[in-house]
Amino acid sequence: MNLNESDSVPSFADRAFFGKLRFRDRDSDSIRGSSYRLSRQPFNHRAPRPYQSNIQSIIRPKSMDNTYVEFISDQHLTQCVANLHAAYVKAKADVSKAKFYNNKVDTIKLTFDSLFNQIDQASIIQAEILRQIDKSINNSIGTFHEQVLGGIEGVEVGSLSGFDIKAKDDSLFADIKNKHNTMNSSSAESLFQKLARYADDYKKAKCYWVQILAKGSFEEKWEAEINGKEYSHSRVYKISGDRFYALLTGQDDALFQLYKVLPQVVKDYLKSFDRGGDERTEHSALTEITDGSEKNGRTILDQITFENYSYYLGFDRL
């Protein structure tokens, strides 16, 4: 790498390379206490290793355009938050009574939940509705991370192209999952085969299964037995969220930076958000159910049970 006075942003390959070096000596006290900044001087390859405390990072310092985190602009991060907020609003608005009933409601379990946990029926149903909303939002959280990472210099987001994240120089491809346990064996097999194809097509590329919320901090070859078959490839890896953020940014604490700043970013965004229209849109399921229970003189759970199971023997007497 050669930085001159006109250079402001190092290449993706440079960030990944020096981020890797720092991780090799992760336990070094010189790393833990250090703050890395971009050196404006030409880099000397004979200089001491970049993870030593007297060597500055290749990552540029904060500017007026990135006061939240060091690796993406404030505008980009705010837009990612806005996109996620829109997903929340849509998910809440989409839960009508008909959709809530779509997979049938287990009112026997909800009866136990209400009585054993001493929670009133309206609150139990509200919690169940929020659980359904949460299932939808989980997918959107993964998209949020894809969009955030896509704002890093040298990185782009896939658009119906088979990958979630790639380096613009085709040195990296990644599929991002928000949680480590979101795939069954068939999905895992399909993902490995897809990443292996990218690795075969792009001979210098490393391909990653990214687990934003993993059971440990790691970057390792993905070697597994899936559906009775052994899978391994020299350039197919699995990696935890913290390591992947660090790999793309060159900053070991990049994901931590994001975590710490999110409350302020969301507050700043909501202050500027037009709270008319969509912001007031809430799910209608509980209101529809409550109106029906009052009209028919039933408890909320009896109303749900009648509307879901009136064709069962005896249930038409509710």
FIVEX-407660 format. One line per field, with one value per residue (C-alpha): x, y, z; residue in one letter. Coordinates in steps of 0.1 Angstrom, whole numbers. Layout:
<sites>
u	c(X | ...)
v	c(Y | ...)
w	c(Z | ...)
resn	c(a | ...)
</sites>
This chain:
<sites>
u	c(0 | 13 | -5 | 4 | -10 | -40 | -50 | -79 | -93 | -72 | -84 | -106 | -77 | -54 | -80 | -86 | -49 | -40 | -71 | -60 | -26 | -41 | -62 | -31 | -19 | -53 | -41 | -13 | -16 | -4 | -36 | -61 | -49 | -44 | -65 | -58 | -59 | -49 | -13 | -10 | 26 | 36 | 35 | 69 | 67 | 99 | 83 | 74 | 43 | 10 | -4 | 25 | 13 | 36 | 20 | -11 | -41 | -49 | -84 | -92 | -101 | -136 | -147 | -177 | -194 | -189 | -194 | -213 | -188 | -155 | -162 | -194 | -209 | -236 | -259 | -255 | -261 | -292 | -306 | -301 | -320 | -348 | -351 | -354 | -379 | -400 | -399 | -411 | -440 | -450 | -448 | -471 | -496 | -497 | -510 | -548 | -571 | -572 | -534 | -532 | -555 | -537 | -518 | -544 | -540 | -533 | -558 | -553 | -516 | -526 | -550 | -522 | -500 | -526 | -533 | -499 | -482 | -510 | -513 | -547 | -560 | -556 | -519 | -514 | -528 | -508 | -476 | -486 | -491 | -458 | -442 | -455 | -442 | -409 | -405 | -409 | -385 | -357 | -353 | -351 | -323 | -302 | -309 | -299 | -265 | -261 | -269 | -246 | -217 | -225 | -216 | -180 | -155 | -148 | -179 | -212 | -246 | -259 | -292 | -309 | -274 | -270 | -247 | -254 | -221 | -191 | -158 | -158 | -125 | -142 | -118 | -146 | -182 | -205 | -239 | -251 | -274 | -285 | -283 | -262 | -292 | -314 | -307 | -318 | -295 | -308 | -303 | -268 | -259 | -273 | -253 | -220 | -225 | -232 | -202 | -180 | -191 | -181 | -147 | -143 | -153 | -132 | -98 | -86 | -119 | -126 | -162 | -179 | -210 | -214 | -232 | -239 | -250 | -227 | -219 | -183 | -158 | -142 | -130 | -124 | -127 | -162 | -158 | -189 | -208 | -242 | -269 | -244 | -219 | -185 | -180 | -148 | -132 | -99 | -115 | -149 | -151 | -176 | -171 | -188 | -203 | -176 | -148 | -166 | -171 | -134 | -124 | -142 | -133 | -99 | -111 | -113 | -141 | -163 | -194 | -190 | -189 | -221 | -238 | -228 | -240 | -273 | -295 | -283 | -287 | -322 | -331 | -316 | -335 | -369 | -365 | -364 | -390 | -424 | -447 | -478 | -493 | -474 | -460 | -495 | -503 | -506 | -518 | -556 | -558 | -564 | -589 | -609 | -608 | -618 | -647 | -660 | -657 | -676 | -703 | -708 | -704 | -673 | -639 | -611 | -598 | -633 | -638 | -605 | -613 | -648 | -635 | -607 | -625 | -662 | -663 | -650 | -676 | -692 | -671 | -701 | -717 | -691)
v	c(0 | 35 | 65 | 99 | 133 | 129 | 96 | 98 | 63 | 30 | 2 | -26 | -51 | -29 | -26 | -64 | -72 | -50 | -59 | -95 | -87 | -70 | -101 | -123 | -105 | -98 | -105 | -80 | -52 | -29 | -34 | -31 | 3 | 17 | 40 | 37 | 66 | 71 | 81 | 108 | 97 | 71 | 37 | 20 | -18 | -21 | -3 | -22 | -44 | -23 | -38 | -23 | 6 | 32 | 25 | 43 | 26 | 28 | 39 | 75 | 96 | 109 | 139 | 162 | 136 | 106 | 117 | 86 | 59 | 61 | 37 | 51 | 85 | 98 | 102 | 66 | 53 | 75 | 62 | 26 | 34 | 51 | 20 | -2 | 21 | 18 | -20 | -17 | 5 | -18 | -49 | -34 | -21 | -55 | -75 | -75 | -99 | -121 | -123 | -129 | -159 | -172 | -200 | -206 | -192 | -217 | -204 | -233 | -223 | -186 | -196 | -211 | -181 | -157 | -176 | -189 | -156 | -135 | -114 | -101 | -115 | -83 | -81 | -117 | -112 | -80 | -99 | -126 | -101 | -85 | -119 | -122 | -88 | -97 | -127 | -103 | -77 | -103 | -105 | -67 | -66 | -87 | -63 | -34 | -49 | -55 | -19 | -6 | -27 | -17 | 19 | 10 | 21 | -6 | -27 | -31 | -47 | -74 | -67 | -100 | -112 | -142 | -125 | -101 | -83 | -83 | -64 | -42 | -58 | -93 | -104 | -111 | -124 | -129 | -141 | -125 | -142 | -122 | -153 | -184 | -208 | -195 | -223 | -259 | -285 | -280 | -243 | -247 | -271 | -247 | -218 | -237 | -248 | -212 | -198 | -225 | -216 | -180 | -191 | -213 | -186 | -159 | -175 | -148 | -144 | -154 | -163 | -160 | -172 | -143 | -148 | -113 | -129 | -159 | -182 | -170 | -146 | -164 | -165 | -201 | -224 | -237 | -275 | -295 | -326 | -316 | -341 | -369 | -352 | -337 | -301 | -281 | -255 | -237 | -202 | -207 | -194 | -188 | -157 | -139 | -105 | -86 | -102 | -94 | -58 | -56 | -73 | -49 | -17 | -25 | -15 | -42 | -25 | -15 | -35 | -22 | 14 | 7 | -8 | 22 | 49 | 33 | 49 | 84 | 78 | 66 | 95 | 120 | 103 | 103 | 140 | 148 | 123 | 135 | 118 | 121 | 93 | 61 | 67 | 65 | 33 | 4 | -31 | -35 | -71 | -64 | -37 | -59 | -88 | -66 | -51 | -85 | -98 | -68 | -71 | -109 | -109 | -132 | -129 | -121 | -156 | -170 | -147 | -158 | -195 | -191 | -174 | -200 | -232 | -228 | -258 | -281 | -301 | -281 | -249 | -232 | -228 | -202)
w	c(0 | -8 | 7 | -6 | 3 | -20 | -6 | 19 | 20 | 18 | -3 | 9 | 5 | 26 | 54 | 54 | 54 | 83 | 102 | 100 | 113 | 144 | 151 | 150 | 180 | 195 | 231 | 229 | 254 | 228 | 209 | 237 | 247 | 213 | 192 | 155 | 130 | 94 | 88 | 61 | 55 | 28 | 43 | 47 | 44 | 64 | 93 | 125 | 123 | 121 | 153 | 174 | 195 | 177 | 143 | 133 | 117 | 80 | 89 | 84 | 114 | 121 | 101 | 101 | 79 | 102 | 138 | 149 | 138 | 120 | 91 | 75 | 71 | 94 | 64 | 54 | 89 | 94 | 61 | 73 | 105 | 85 | 63 | 94 | 110 | 78 | 82 | 118 | 108 | 79 | 101 | 127 | 102 | 84 | 114 | 110 | 127 | 96 | 94 | 132 | 127 | 96 | 114 | 141 | 176 | 204 | 230 | 253 | 257 | 260 | 288 | 308 | 299 | 313 | 345 | 354 | 347 | 361 | 329 | 317 | 284 | 264 | 274 | 265 | 230 | 226 | 234 | 209 | 182 | 190 | 187 | 152 | 144 | 158 | 135 | 105 | 120 | 125 | 87 | 86 | 112 | 89 | 61 | 83 | 88 | 51 | 44 | 71 | 58 | 22 | 32 | 39 | 13 | -13 | -3 | -20 | -13 | -35 | -53 | -63 | -73 | -49 | -24 | 5 | 6 | -17 | -21 | -53 | -63 | -60 | -32 | -8 | -10 | 21 | 31 | 63 | 88 | 119 | 142 | 141 | 143 | 114 | 90 | 88 | 72 | 37 | 39 | 53 | 25 | -1 | 13 | 14 | -22 | -32 | -14 | -29 | -64 | -58 | -45 | -76 | -100 | -83 | -76 | -52 | -33 | 3 | 9 | 43 | 61 | 85 | 119 | 133 | 166 | 171 | 200 | 200 | 184 | 155 | 119 | 107 | 77 | 74 | 75 | 82 | 76 | 63 | 53 | 54 | 32 | 41 | 30 | 29 | 7 | 12 | 8 | 24 | 60 | 88 | 108 | 138 | 134 | 154 | 133 | 100 | 109 | 119 | 87 | 64 | 84 | 97 | 132 | 158 | 177 | 147 | 158 | 193 | 179 | 161 | 192 | 215 | 191 | 180 | 207 | 198 | 161 | 165 | 188 | 163 | 135 | 153 | 162 | 125 | 115 | 103 | 129 | 108 | 87 | 89 | 123 | 138 | 119 | 143 | 140 | 141 | 153 | 190 | 184 | 160 | 185 | 215 | 196 | 187 | 223 | 236 | 210 | 216 | 254 | 253 | 269 | 246 | 246 | 240 | 211 | 195 | 202 | 187 | 156 | 151 | 161 | 160 | 136 | 164 | 183 | 211 | 204 | 186 | 221 | 232)
resn	c(m | n | l | n | e | s | d | s | v | p | s | f | a | d | r | a | f | f | g | k | l | r | f | r | d | r | d | s | d | s | i | r | g | s | s | y | r | l | s | r | q | p | f | n | h | r | a | p | r | p | y | q | s | n | i | q | s | i | i | r | p | k | s | m | d | n | t | y | v | e | f | i | s | d | q | h | l | t | q | c | v | a | n | l | h | a | a | y | v | k | a | k | a | d | v | s | k | a | k | f | y | n | n | k | v | d | t | i | k | l | t | f | d | s | l | f | n | q | i | d | q | a | s | i | i | q | a | e | i | l | r | q | i | d | k | s | i | n | n | s | i | g | t | f | h | e | q | v | l | g | g | i | e | g | v | e | v | g | s | l | s | g | f | d | i | k | a | k | d | d | s | l | f | a | d | i | k | n | k | h | n | t | m | n | s | s | s | a | e | s | l | f | q | k | l | a | r | y | a | d | d | y | k | k | a | k | c | y | w | v | q | i | l | a | k | g | s | f | e | e | k | w | e | a | e | i | n | g | k | e | y | s | h | s | r | v | y | k | i | s | g | d | r | f | y | a | l | l | t | g | q | d | d | a | l | f | q | l | y | k | v | l | p | q | v | v | k | d | y | l | k | s | f | d | r | g | g | d | e | r | t | e | h | s | a | l | t | e | i | t | d | g | s | e | k | n | g | r | t | i | l | d | q | i | t | f | e | n | y | s | y | y | l | g | f | d | r | l)
</sites>
